[in-house]
Amino acid sequence: MIEVLPSTIDMTGLAKVLQQYGCNGEDFTVENLGGGLINSTWKVRFGDTELVLQKVNTNVFTNPASIAFNIETINAYLKQHFPGYYFPAPVLNANGDTFYKDENGSWYRAFQFLKGSQTIDVVANCDQAYEAAKEFGRFSALLNNFPSHTLHENIPGFHNLTKRYNDFLQVLKTGDTVRLQEAKVLVETALSYIDIVKRYEAIVAEGLIKKRVTHHDTKISNVLFNLAGKAFAVIDLDTIMEGYYISDVGDMMRTYLSEIGEEDKNFDEVPVRKDVYTAIKDGYMSEMATHLTSTEKSYFYYSGQFLIFMQAIRFLTDYLSGDKYYTPAYPKHNFKRAQHQFALLKSYMNIASTQQ
């Protein structure tokens, strides 16, 4: 019997893909793993084999071969220098490759499904925040001496705040006039945070922070936990590129600190949890403290300002330009997302005096 969730999956095409991983004429089951926003992900089972299968969104990742290069290169480095570290690289298909491209031009890859592993969607407590931050810190620490400049830039300008801010300024000239009027207060708020942009530009111009291997997407769902609640691996490796550590720490701040998620439509403020902030700092620094200079450490608090502000103006820019990047689920969805990020930034700025 072939079972599938959801029913929209092309079973014939999927069967052909699974042949690349040893499923030859066998019945198989498919379970949707819908936590990701970009790639399509399923758990598949045939015989004694369990895999996580992904179809890569080539609208976002236009060159899957560059993703493959980065992951394979890092995997080889870790196997050579830290063979005991678990790095969830894709399994090889029948052609000996980590990606399979079908006749329709779709790109697929598969990972071993780890029994006894689990992921978490929302940070519930400090222990979870500490474990996740420690695991991302461990990943960066192990790759501290890796030549990050050799990695491909899978999404050009992904965390380039100067670029994102210039995109925002441009849309103020070309954006929808009705939406510009609706968002007048948010626009003024964004412009008032110009110092965050200037500080980033100083980091880049003066080389204040070392460029290193950076994950760039450190939400807690990208960490594997065992059933005892201990983190042991990072996943979702497509955004691994050269970058600054403030990207990884900042995304943890953005996604861990508040219990109110960015999709919540009803909020007056977005409070942050100071104890979670401390847990992020303690966890990350337990692995990275010896690799960061005193100057780099002084930007730890700024990491949250940097990433929260950048995401706020990305949502706002997209709303003003007609929702071209983030597909809205309802009218003014990206406007609400931007409001949430600016409210989060305001709350985050209020903890400055006690947490820096």
C-alpha positions in Angstrom: 0.0 0.0 0.0 1.2 3.5 -0.8 0.1 6.1 1.7 0.7 9.9 1.2 0.1 13.1 3.2 -0.8 15.5 1.7 -2.6 14.2 -1.4 -1.1 16.8 -3.7 2.3 15.1 -3.9 3.0 13.6 -7.4 3.4 10.0 -6.4 4.7 8.8 -9.8 7.4 11.4 -9.8 8.2 10.7 -6.2 8.6 7.0 -6.9 11.1 7.8 -9.6 13.1 10.0 -7.2 13.0 7.3 -4.5 14.5 4.8 -6.9 17.7 6.9 -6.6 17.8 5.9 -2.9 17.1 2.2 -3.3 13.3 2.0 -3.4 12.9 -0.3 -6.4 9.2 -1.4 -6.8 8.6 -1.4 -3.0 5.6 0.1 -1.3 6.5 3.3 0.5 4.8 5.7 2.9 5.1 9.5 2.8 4.5 11.8 5.7 4.6 15.6 5.3 7.1 17.5 7.4 5.8 21.0 7.0 7.8 23.0 9.4 10.0 24.7 6.8 8.8 27.8 4.8 10.9 27.3 1.7 11.7 23.7 0.8 9.1 20.8 0.6 10.1 18.1 3.1 8.7 14.6 3.7 9.5 11.6 5.8 9.5 8.5 3.6 9.7 4.9 4.6 10.2 1.8 2.5 11.4 -1.6 3.8 13.7 -0.9 6.7 14.7 2.5 5.3 13.6 5.8 6.7 14.6 9.0 5.0 13.9 12.7 5.1 13.4 13.8 1.5 13.5 17.4 0.4 12.6 19.2 -2.8 14.6 22.4 -3.1 12.8 25.6 -3.8 14.8 26.9 -6.8 13.0 30.2 -6.8 14.9 31.0 -3.6 18.0 28.8 -4.1 18.7 29.4 -7.8 21.9 27.3 -7.9 21.5 24.1 -5.9 24.9 23.0 -7.1 26.5 25.8 -5.0 24.6 24.5 -1.9 25.9 21.0 -2.6 29.5 22.4 -2.9 29.3 24.2 0.5 27.8 21.3 2.3 30.1 18.7 0.8 33.2 20.9 1.5 32.3 21.5 5.1 31.4 17.8 5.6 34.8 16.8 4.3 36.6 19.3 6.6 34.6 18.1 9.7 35.3 14.4 8.9 39.0 15.1 8.7 39.4 17.4 11.7 36.4 16.4 14.0 35.3 12.9 13.0 33.2 12.5 16.2 30.9 15.5 15.3 27.6 14.6 13.7 27.1 16.7 10.6 23.8 15.7 8.8 25.1 15.8 5.2 22.7 14.4 2.5 23.0 10.7 1.7 24.5 9.8 -1.7 22.1 8.7 -4.4 22.6 6.1 -7.1 24.8 8.4 -9.1 27.0 9.1 -6.1 25.7 12.6 -5.8 24.1 14.5 -2.9 21.5 16.0 -5.2 19.2 14.4 -7.8 17.7 16.5 -10.6 14.7 14.9 -12.3 13.4 15.3 -15.8 11.3 18.3 -14.8 14.3 20.2 -13.5 13.4 19.7 -9.8 16.2 19.1 -7.3 15.9 16.6 -4.5 18.1 15.3 -1.7 17.7 12.9 1.2 18.9 12.6 4.7 18.9 9.7 7.1 16.0 9.9 9.5 17.4 9.7 13.0 15.2 7.7 15.4 15.1 9.3 18.8 15.6 12.8 17.5 13.2 15.7 17.7 12.9 19.3 16.7 11.2 22.2 18.6 9.2 24.9 16.9 9.1 27.5 19.7 11.4 28.1 22.6 9.6 27.2 25.8 12.3 27.7 28.4 15.8 28.8 29.1 17.2 25.2 28.9 16.1 24.9 25.3 17.5 28.3 24.4 20.8 27.4 26.1 21.1 24.1 24.3 20.3 25.5 20.9 22.7 28.5 21.3 25.4 26.1 22.5 25.0 23.9 19.5 25.2 26.7 17.0 28.2 28.0 18.9 29.8 24.6 18.7 29.2 24.5 15.0 31.0 27.8 14.5 33.8 26.9 16.9 34.6 23.7 15.0 34.8 25.6 11.8 36.7 28.6 13.2 39.8 27.8 11.0 37.8 26.8 7.9 38.6 29.1 4.9 35.2 30.6 4.8 36.0 32.7 1.7 36.0 29.5 -0.4 32.2 29.0 0.2 29.7 30.0 -2.5 27.3 32.8 -1.7 24.0 30.9 -2.1 21.8 34.0 -1.6 23.7 37.2 -2.6 23.5 39.9 0.0 21.4 37.8 2.3 22.4 39.5 5.6 23.9 42.7 4.1 22.1 45.4 6.1 23.4 48.2 3.8 21.7 46.5 0.8 18.5 45.9 2.7 18.4 49.5 3.9 19.0 50.8 0.4 16.2 48.6 -0.9 14.0 50.2 1.7 15.0 53.7 0.8 14.4 53.0 -2.9 10.9 51.7 -2.2 10.1 54.9 -0.5 10.4 56.5 -3.9 8.8 53.8 -6.0 6.4 52.0 -3.7 2.6 51.9 -3.7 1.4 55.4 -2.7 -1.6 54.1 -0.7 0.6 51.6 1.2 3.2 54.3 1.8 0.6 56.5 3.5 -0.8 53.5 5.5 2.8 52.7 6.7 3.8 56.3 7.4 4.4 55.7 11.1 6.4 52.5 10.5 8.5 54.3 7.8 9.4 57.0 10.3 10.2 54.4 12.9 12.5 52.7 10.5 14.3 55.9 9.5 14.9 56.7 13.2 17.1 53.6 13.6 19.7 54.8 11.1 22.4 54.3 13.8 22.0 50.5 13.5 22.9 50.7 9.8 25.8 53.0 10.5 27.2 50.7 13.1 27.0 47.7 10.7 28.8 49.8 8.0 31.6 50.5 10.4 31.9 46.8 11.2 32.3 46.1 7.5 34.6 49.0 6.6 36.9 48.6 9.6 36.9 44.8 9.7 35.9 44.8 13.3 34.4 41.3 13.2 36.0 38.3 11.5 34.2 36.7 8.6 33.6 33.0 9.3 31.3 30.1 8.4 27.9 31.3 9.4 24.6 29.3 9.4 22.4 32.4 8.9 19.1 30.7 10.0 19.4 29.8 13.6 15.8 29.4 14.7 15.4 26.6 17.2 13.7 24.3 14.7 17.0 24.0 12.9 18.5 22.1 15.9 18.2 18.4 16.5 17.5 17.4 20.1 17.6 14.0 21.6 14.7 12.8 23.7 16.4 14.0 26.9 16.3 17.5 25.6 20.0 17.8 24.7 20.9 19.4 21.3 23.4 17.4 19.2 23.3 18.8 15.6 22.3 21.7 13.4 20.2 21.2 10.3 18.8 23.2 7.3 22.2 23.9 5.9 21.3 25.7 2.7 22.1 29.2 4.0 25.6 28.2 5.3 27.9 30.9 3.8 30.6 33.3 4.8 29.3 35.9 7.2 29.5 37.5 10.6 28.7 35.8 13.9 26.2 38.6 14.7 23.9 37.0 12.0 23.6 33.7 13.9 23.3 35.3 17.4 20.9 38.0 16.1 18.6 35.4 14.5 18.5 33.6 17.9 17.6 36.8 19.6 14.9 37.5 17.0 13.3 34.1 17.2 13.9 33.0 20.8 13.3 36.0 23.0 9.5 36.5 22.7 6.7 34.1 23.2 4.7 36.1 20.7 5.6 34.8 17.2 5.9 37.1 14.2 2.7 35.6 12.7 0.6 36.8 15.7 -1.9 39.4 14.4 -3.1 40.7 17.8 -0.4 42.4 19.9 0.1 45.8 21.6 3.7 45.0 22.5 6.1 42.2 22.0 7.8 41.6 25.4 11.2 39.8 25.5 12.4 37.3 28.1 15.6 38.5 29.8 16.4 35.1 31.2 16.3 33.7 27.6 18.7 36.4 26.5 21.1 35.3 29.2 20.6 31.6 28.2 21.5 32.5 24.6 24.6 34.3 25.7 25.8 31.7 28.1 25.2 28.8 25.6 26.8 30.5 22.6 29.8 31.8 24.6 30.4 28.4 26.2 31.7 27.4 22.8 32.8 30.6 21.1 34.3 32.8 23.9 37.8 31.6 23.2 37.4 32.4 19.4 36.0 35.9 19.7 38.2 38.9 20.4 37.1 41.4 23.0 36.1 43.8 20.2 33.9 41.1 18.7 32.3 40.3 22.0 31.4 43.9 22.5 28.9 43.5 19.5 27.0 40.6 21.1 24.1 42.8 22.2 24.1 44.6 18.9 23.5 41.3 17.2 19.9 41.5 18.2 19.5 45.1 17.0 21.1 44.2 13.7 19.0 41.2 12.8 15.6 42.3 14.2 15.9 45.7 12.4 17.0 44.1 9.2 14.0 41.7 9.2 11.6 44.5 10.1 12.7 46.6 7.1 12.6 43.5 4.8 8.9 42.9 5.7 8.1 46.6 5.4 10.0 46.9 2.0 8.1 43.9 0.7 4.7 45.3 1.8 5.4 48.7 0.2 6.5 47.0 -3.0 3.4 44.9 -3.3 4.3 41.7 -1.5 6.7 40.3 -4.1 8.9 38.2 -1.8 6.9 37.1 1.3 3.6 35.6 0.1 0.9 37.1 2.3 -1.8 34.9 3.9 -4.2 37.8 4.3 -4.3 41.5 3.4 -1.6 43.6 5.1 0.1 40.4 6.3 3.6 41.8 5.7 2.6 45.1 7.3 1.6 43.2 10.4 4.9 41.3 10.3 6.8 44.5 10.1 4.8 46.0 13.0 5.7 42.9 15.1 9.4 43.2 14.4 9.5 46.9 15.2 7.7 46.2 18.5 10.2 43.4 19.2 13.1 45.8 18.5 11.6 48.4 20.8 11.4 45.9 23.7 14.8 44.6 22.9 16.3 48.1 23.0 14.8 48.5 26.5 16.9 45.7 27.9 20.2 47.5 26.8 21.1 48.9 30.2 20.9 45.5 32.0 22.2 43.1 29.4 25.1 44.6 27.5 
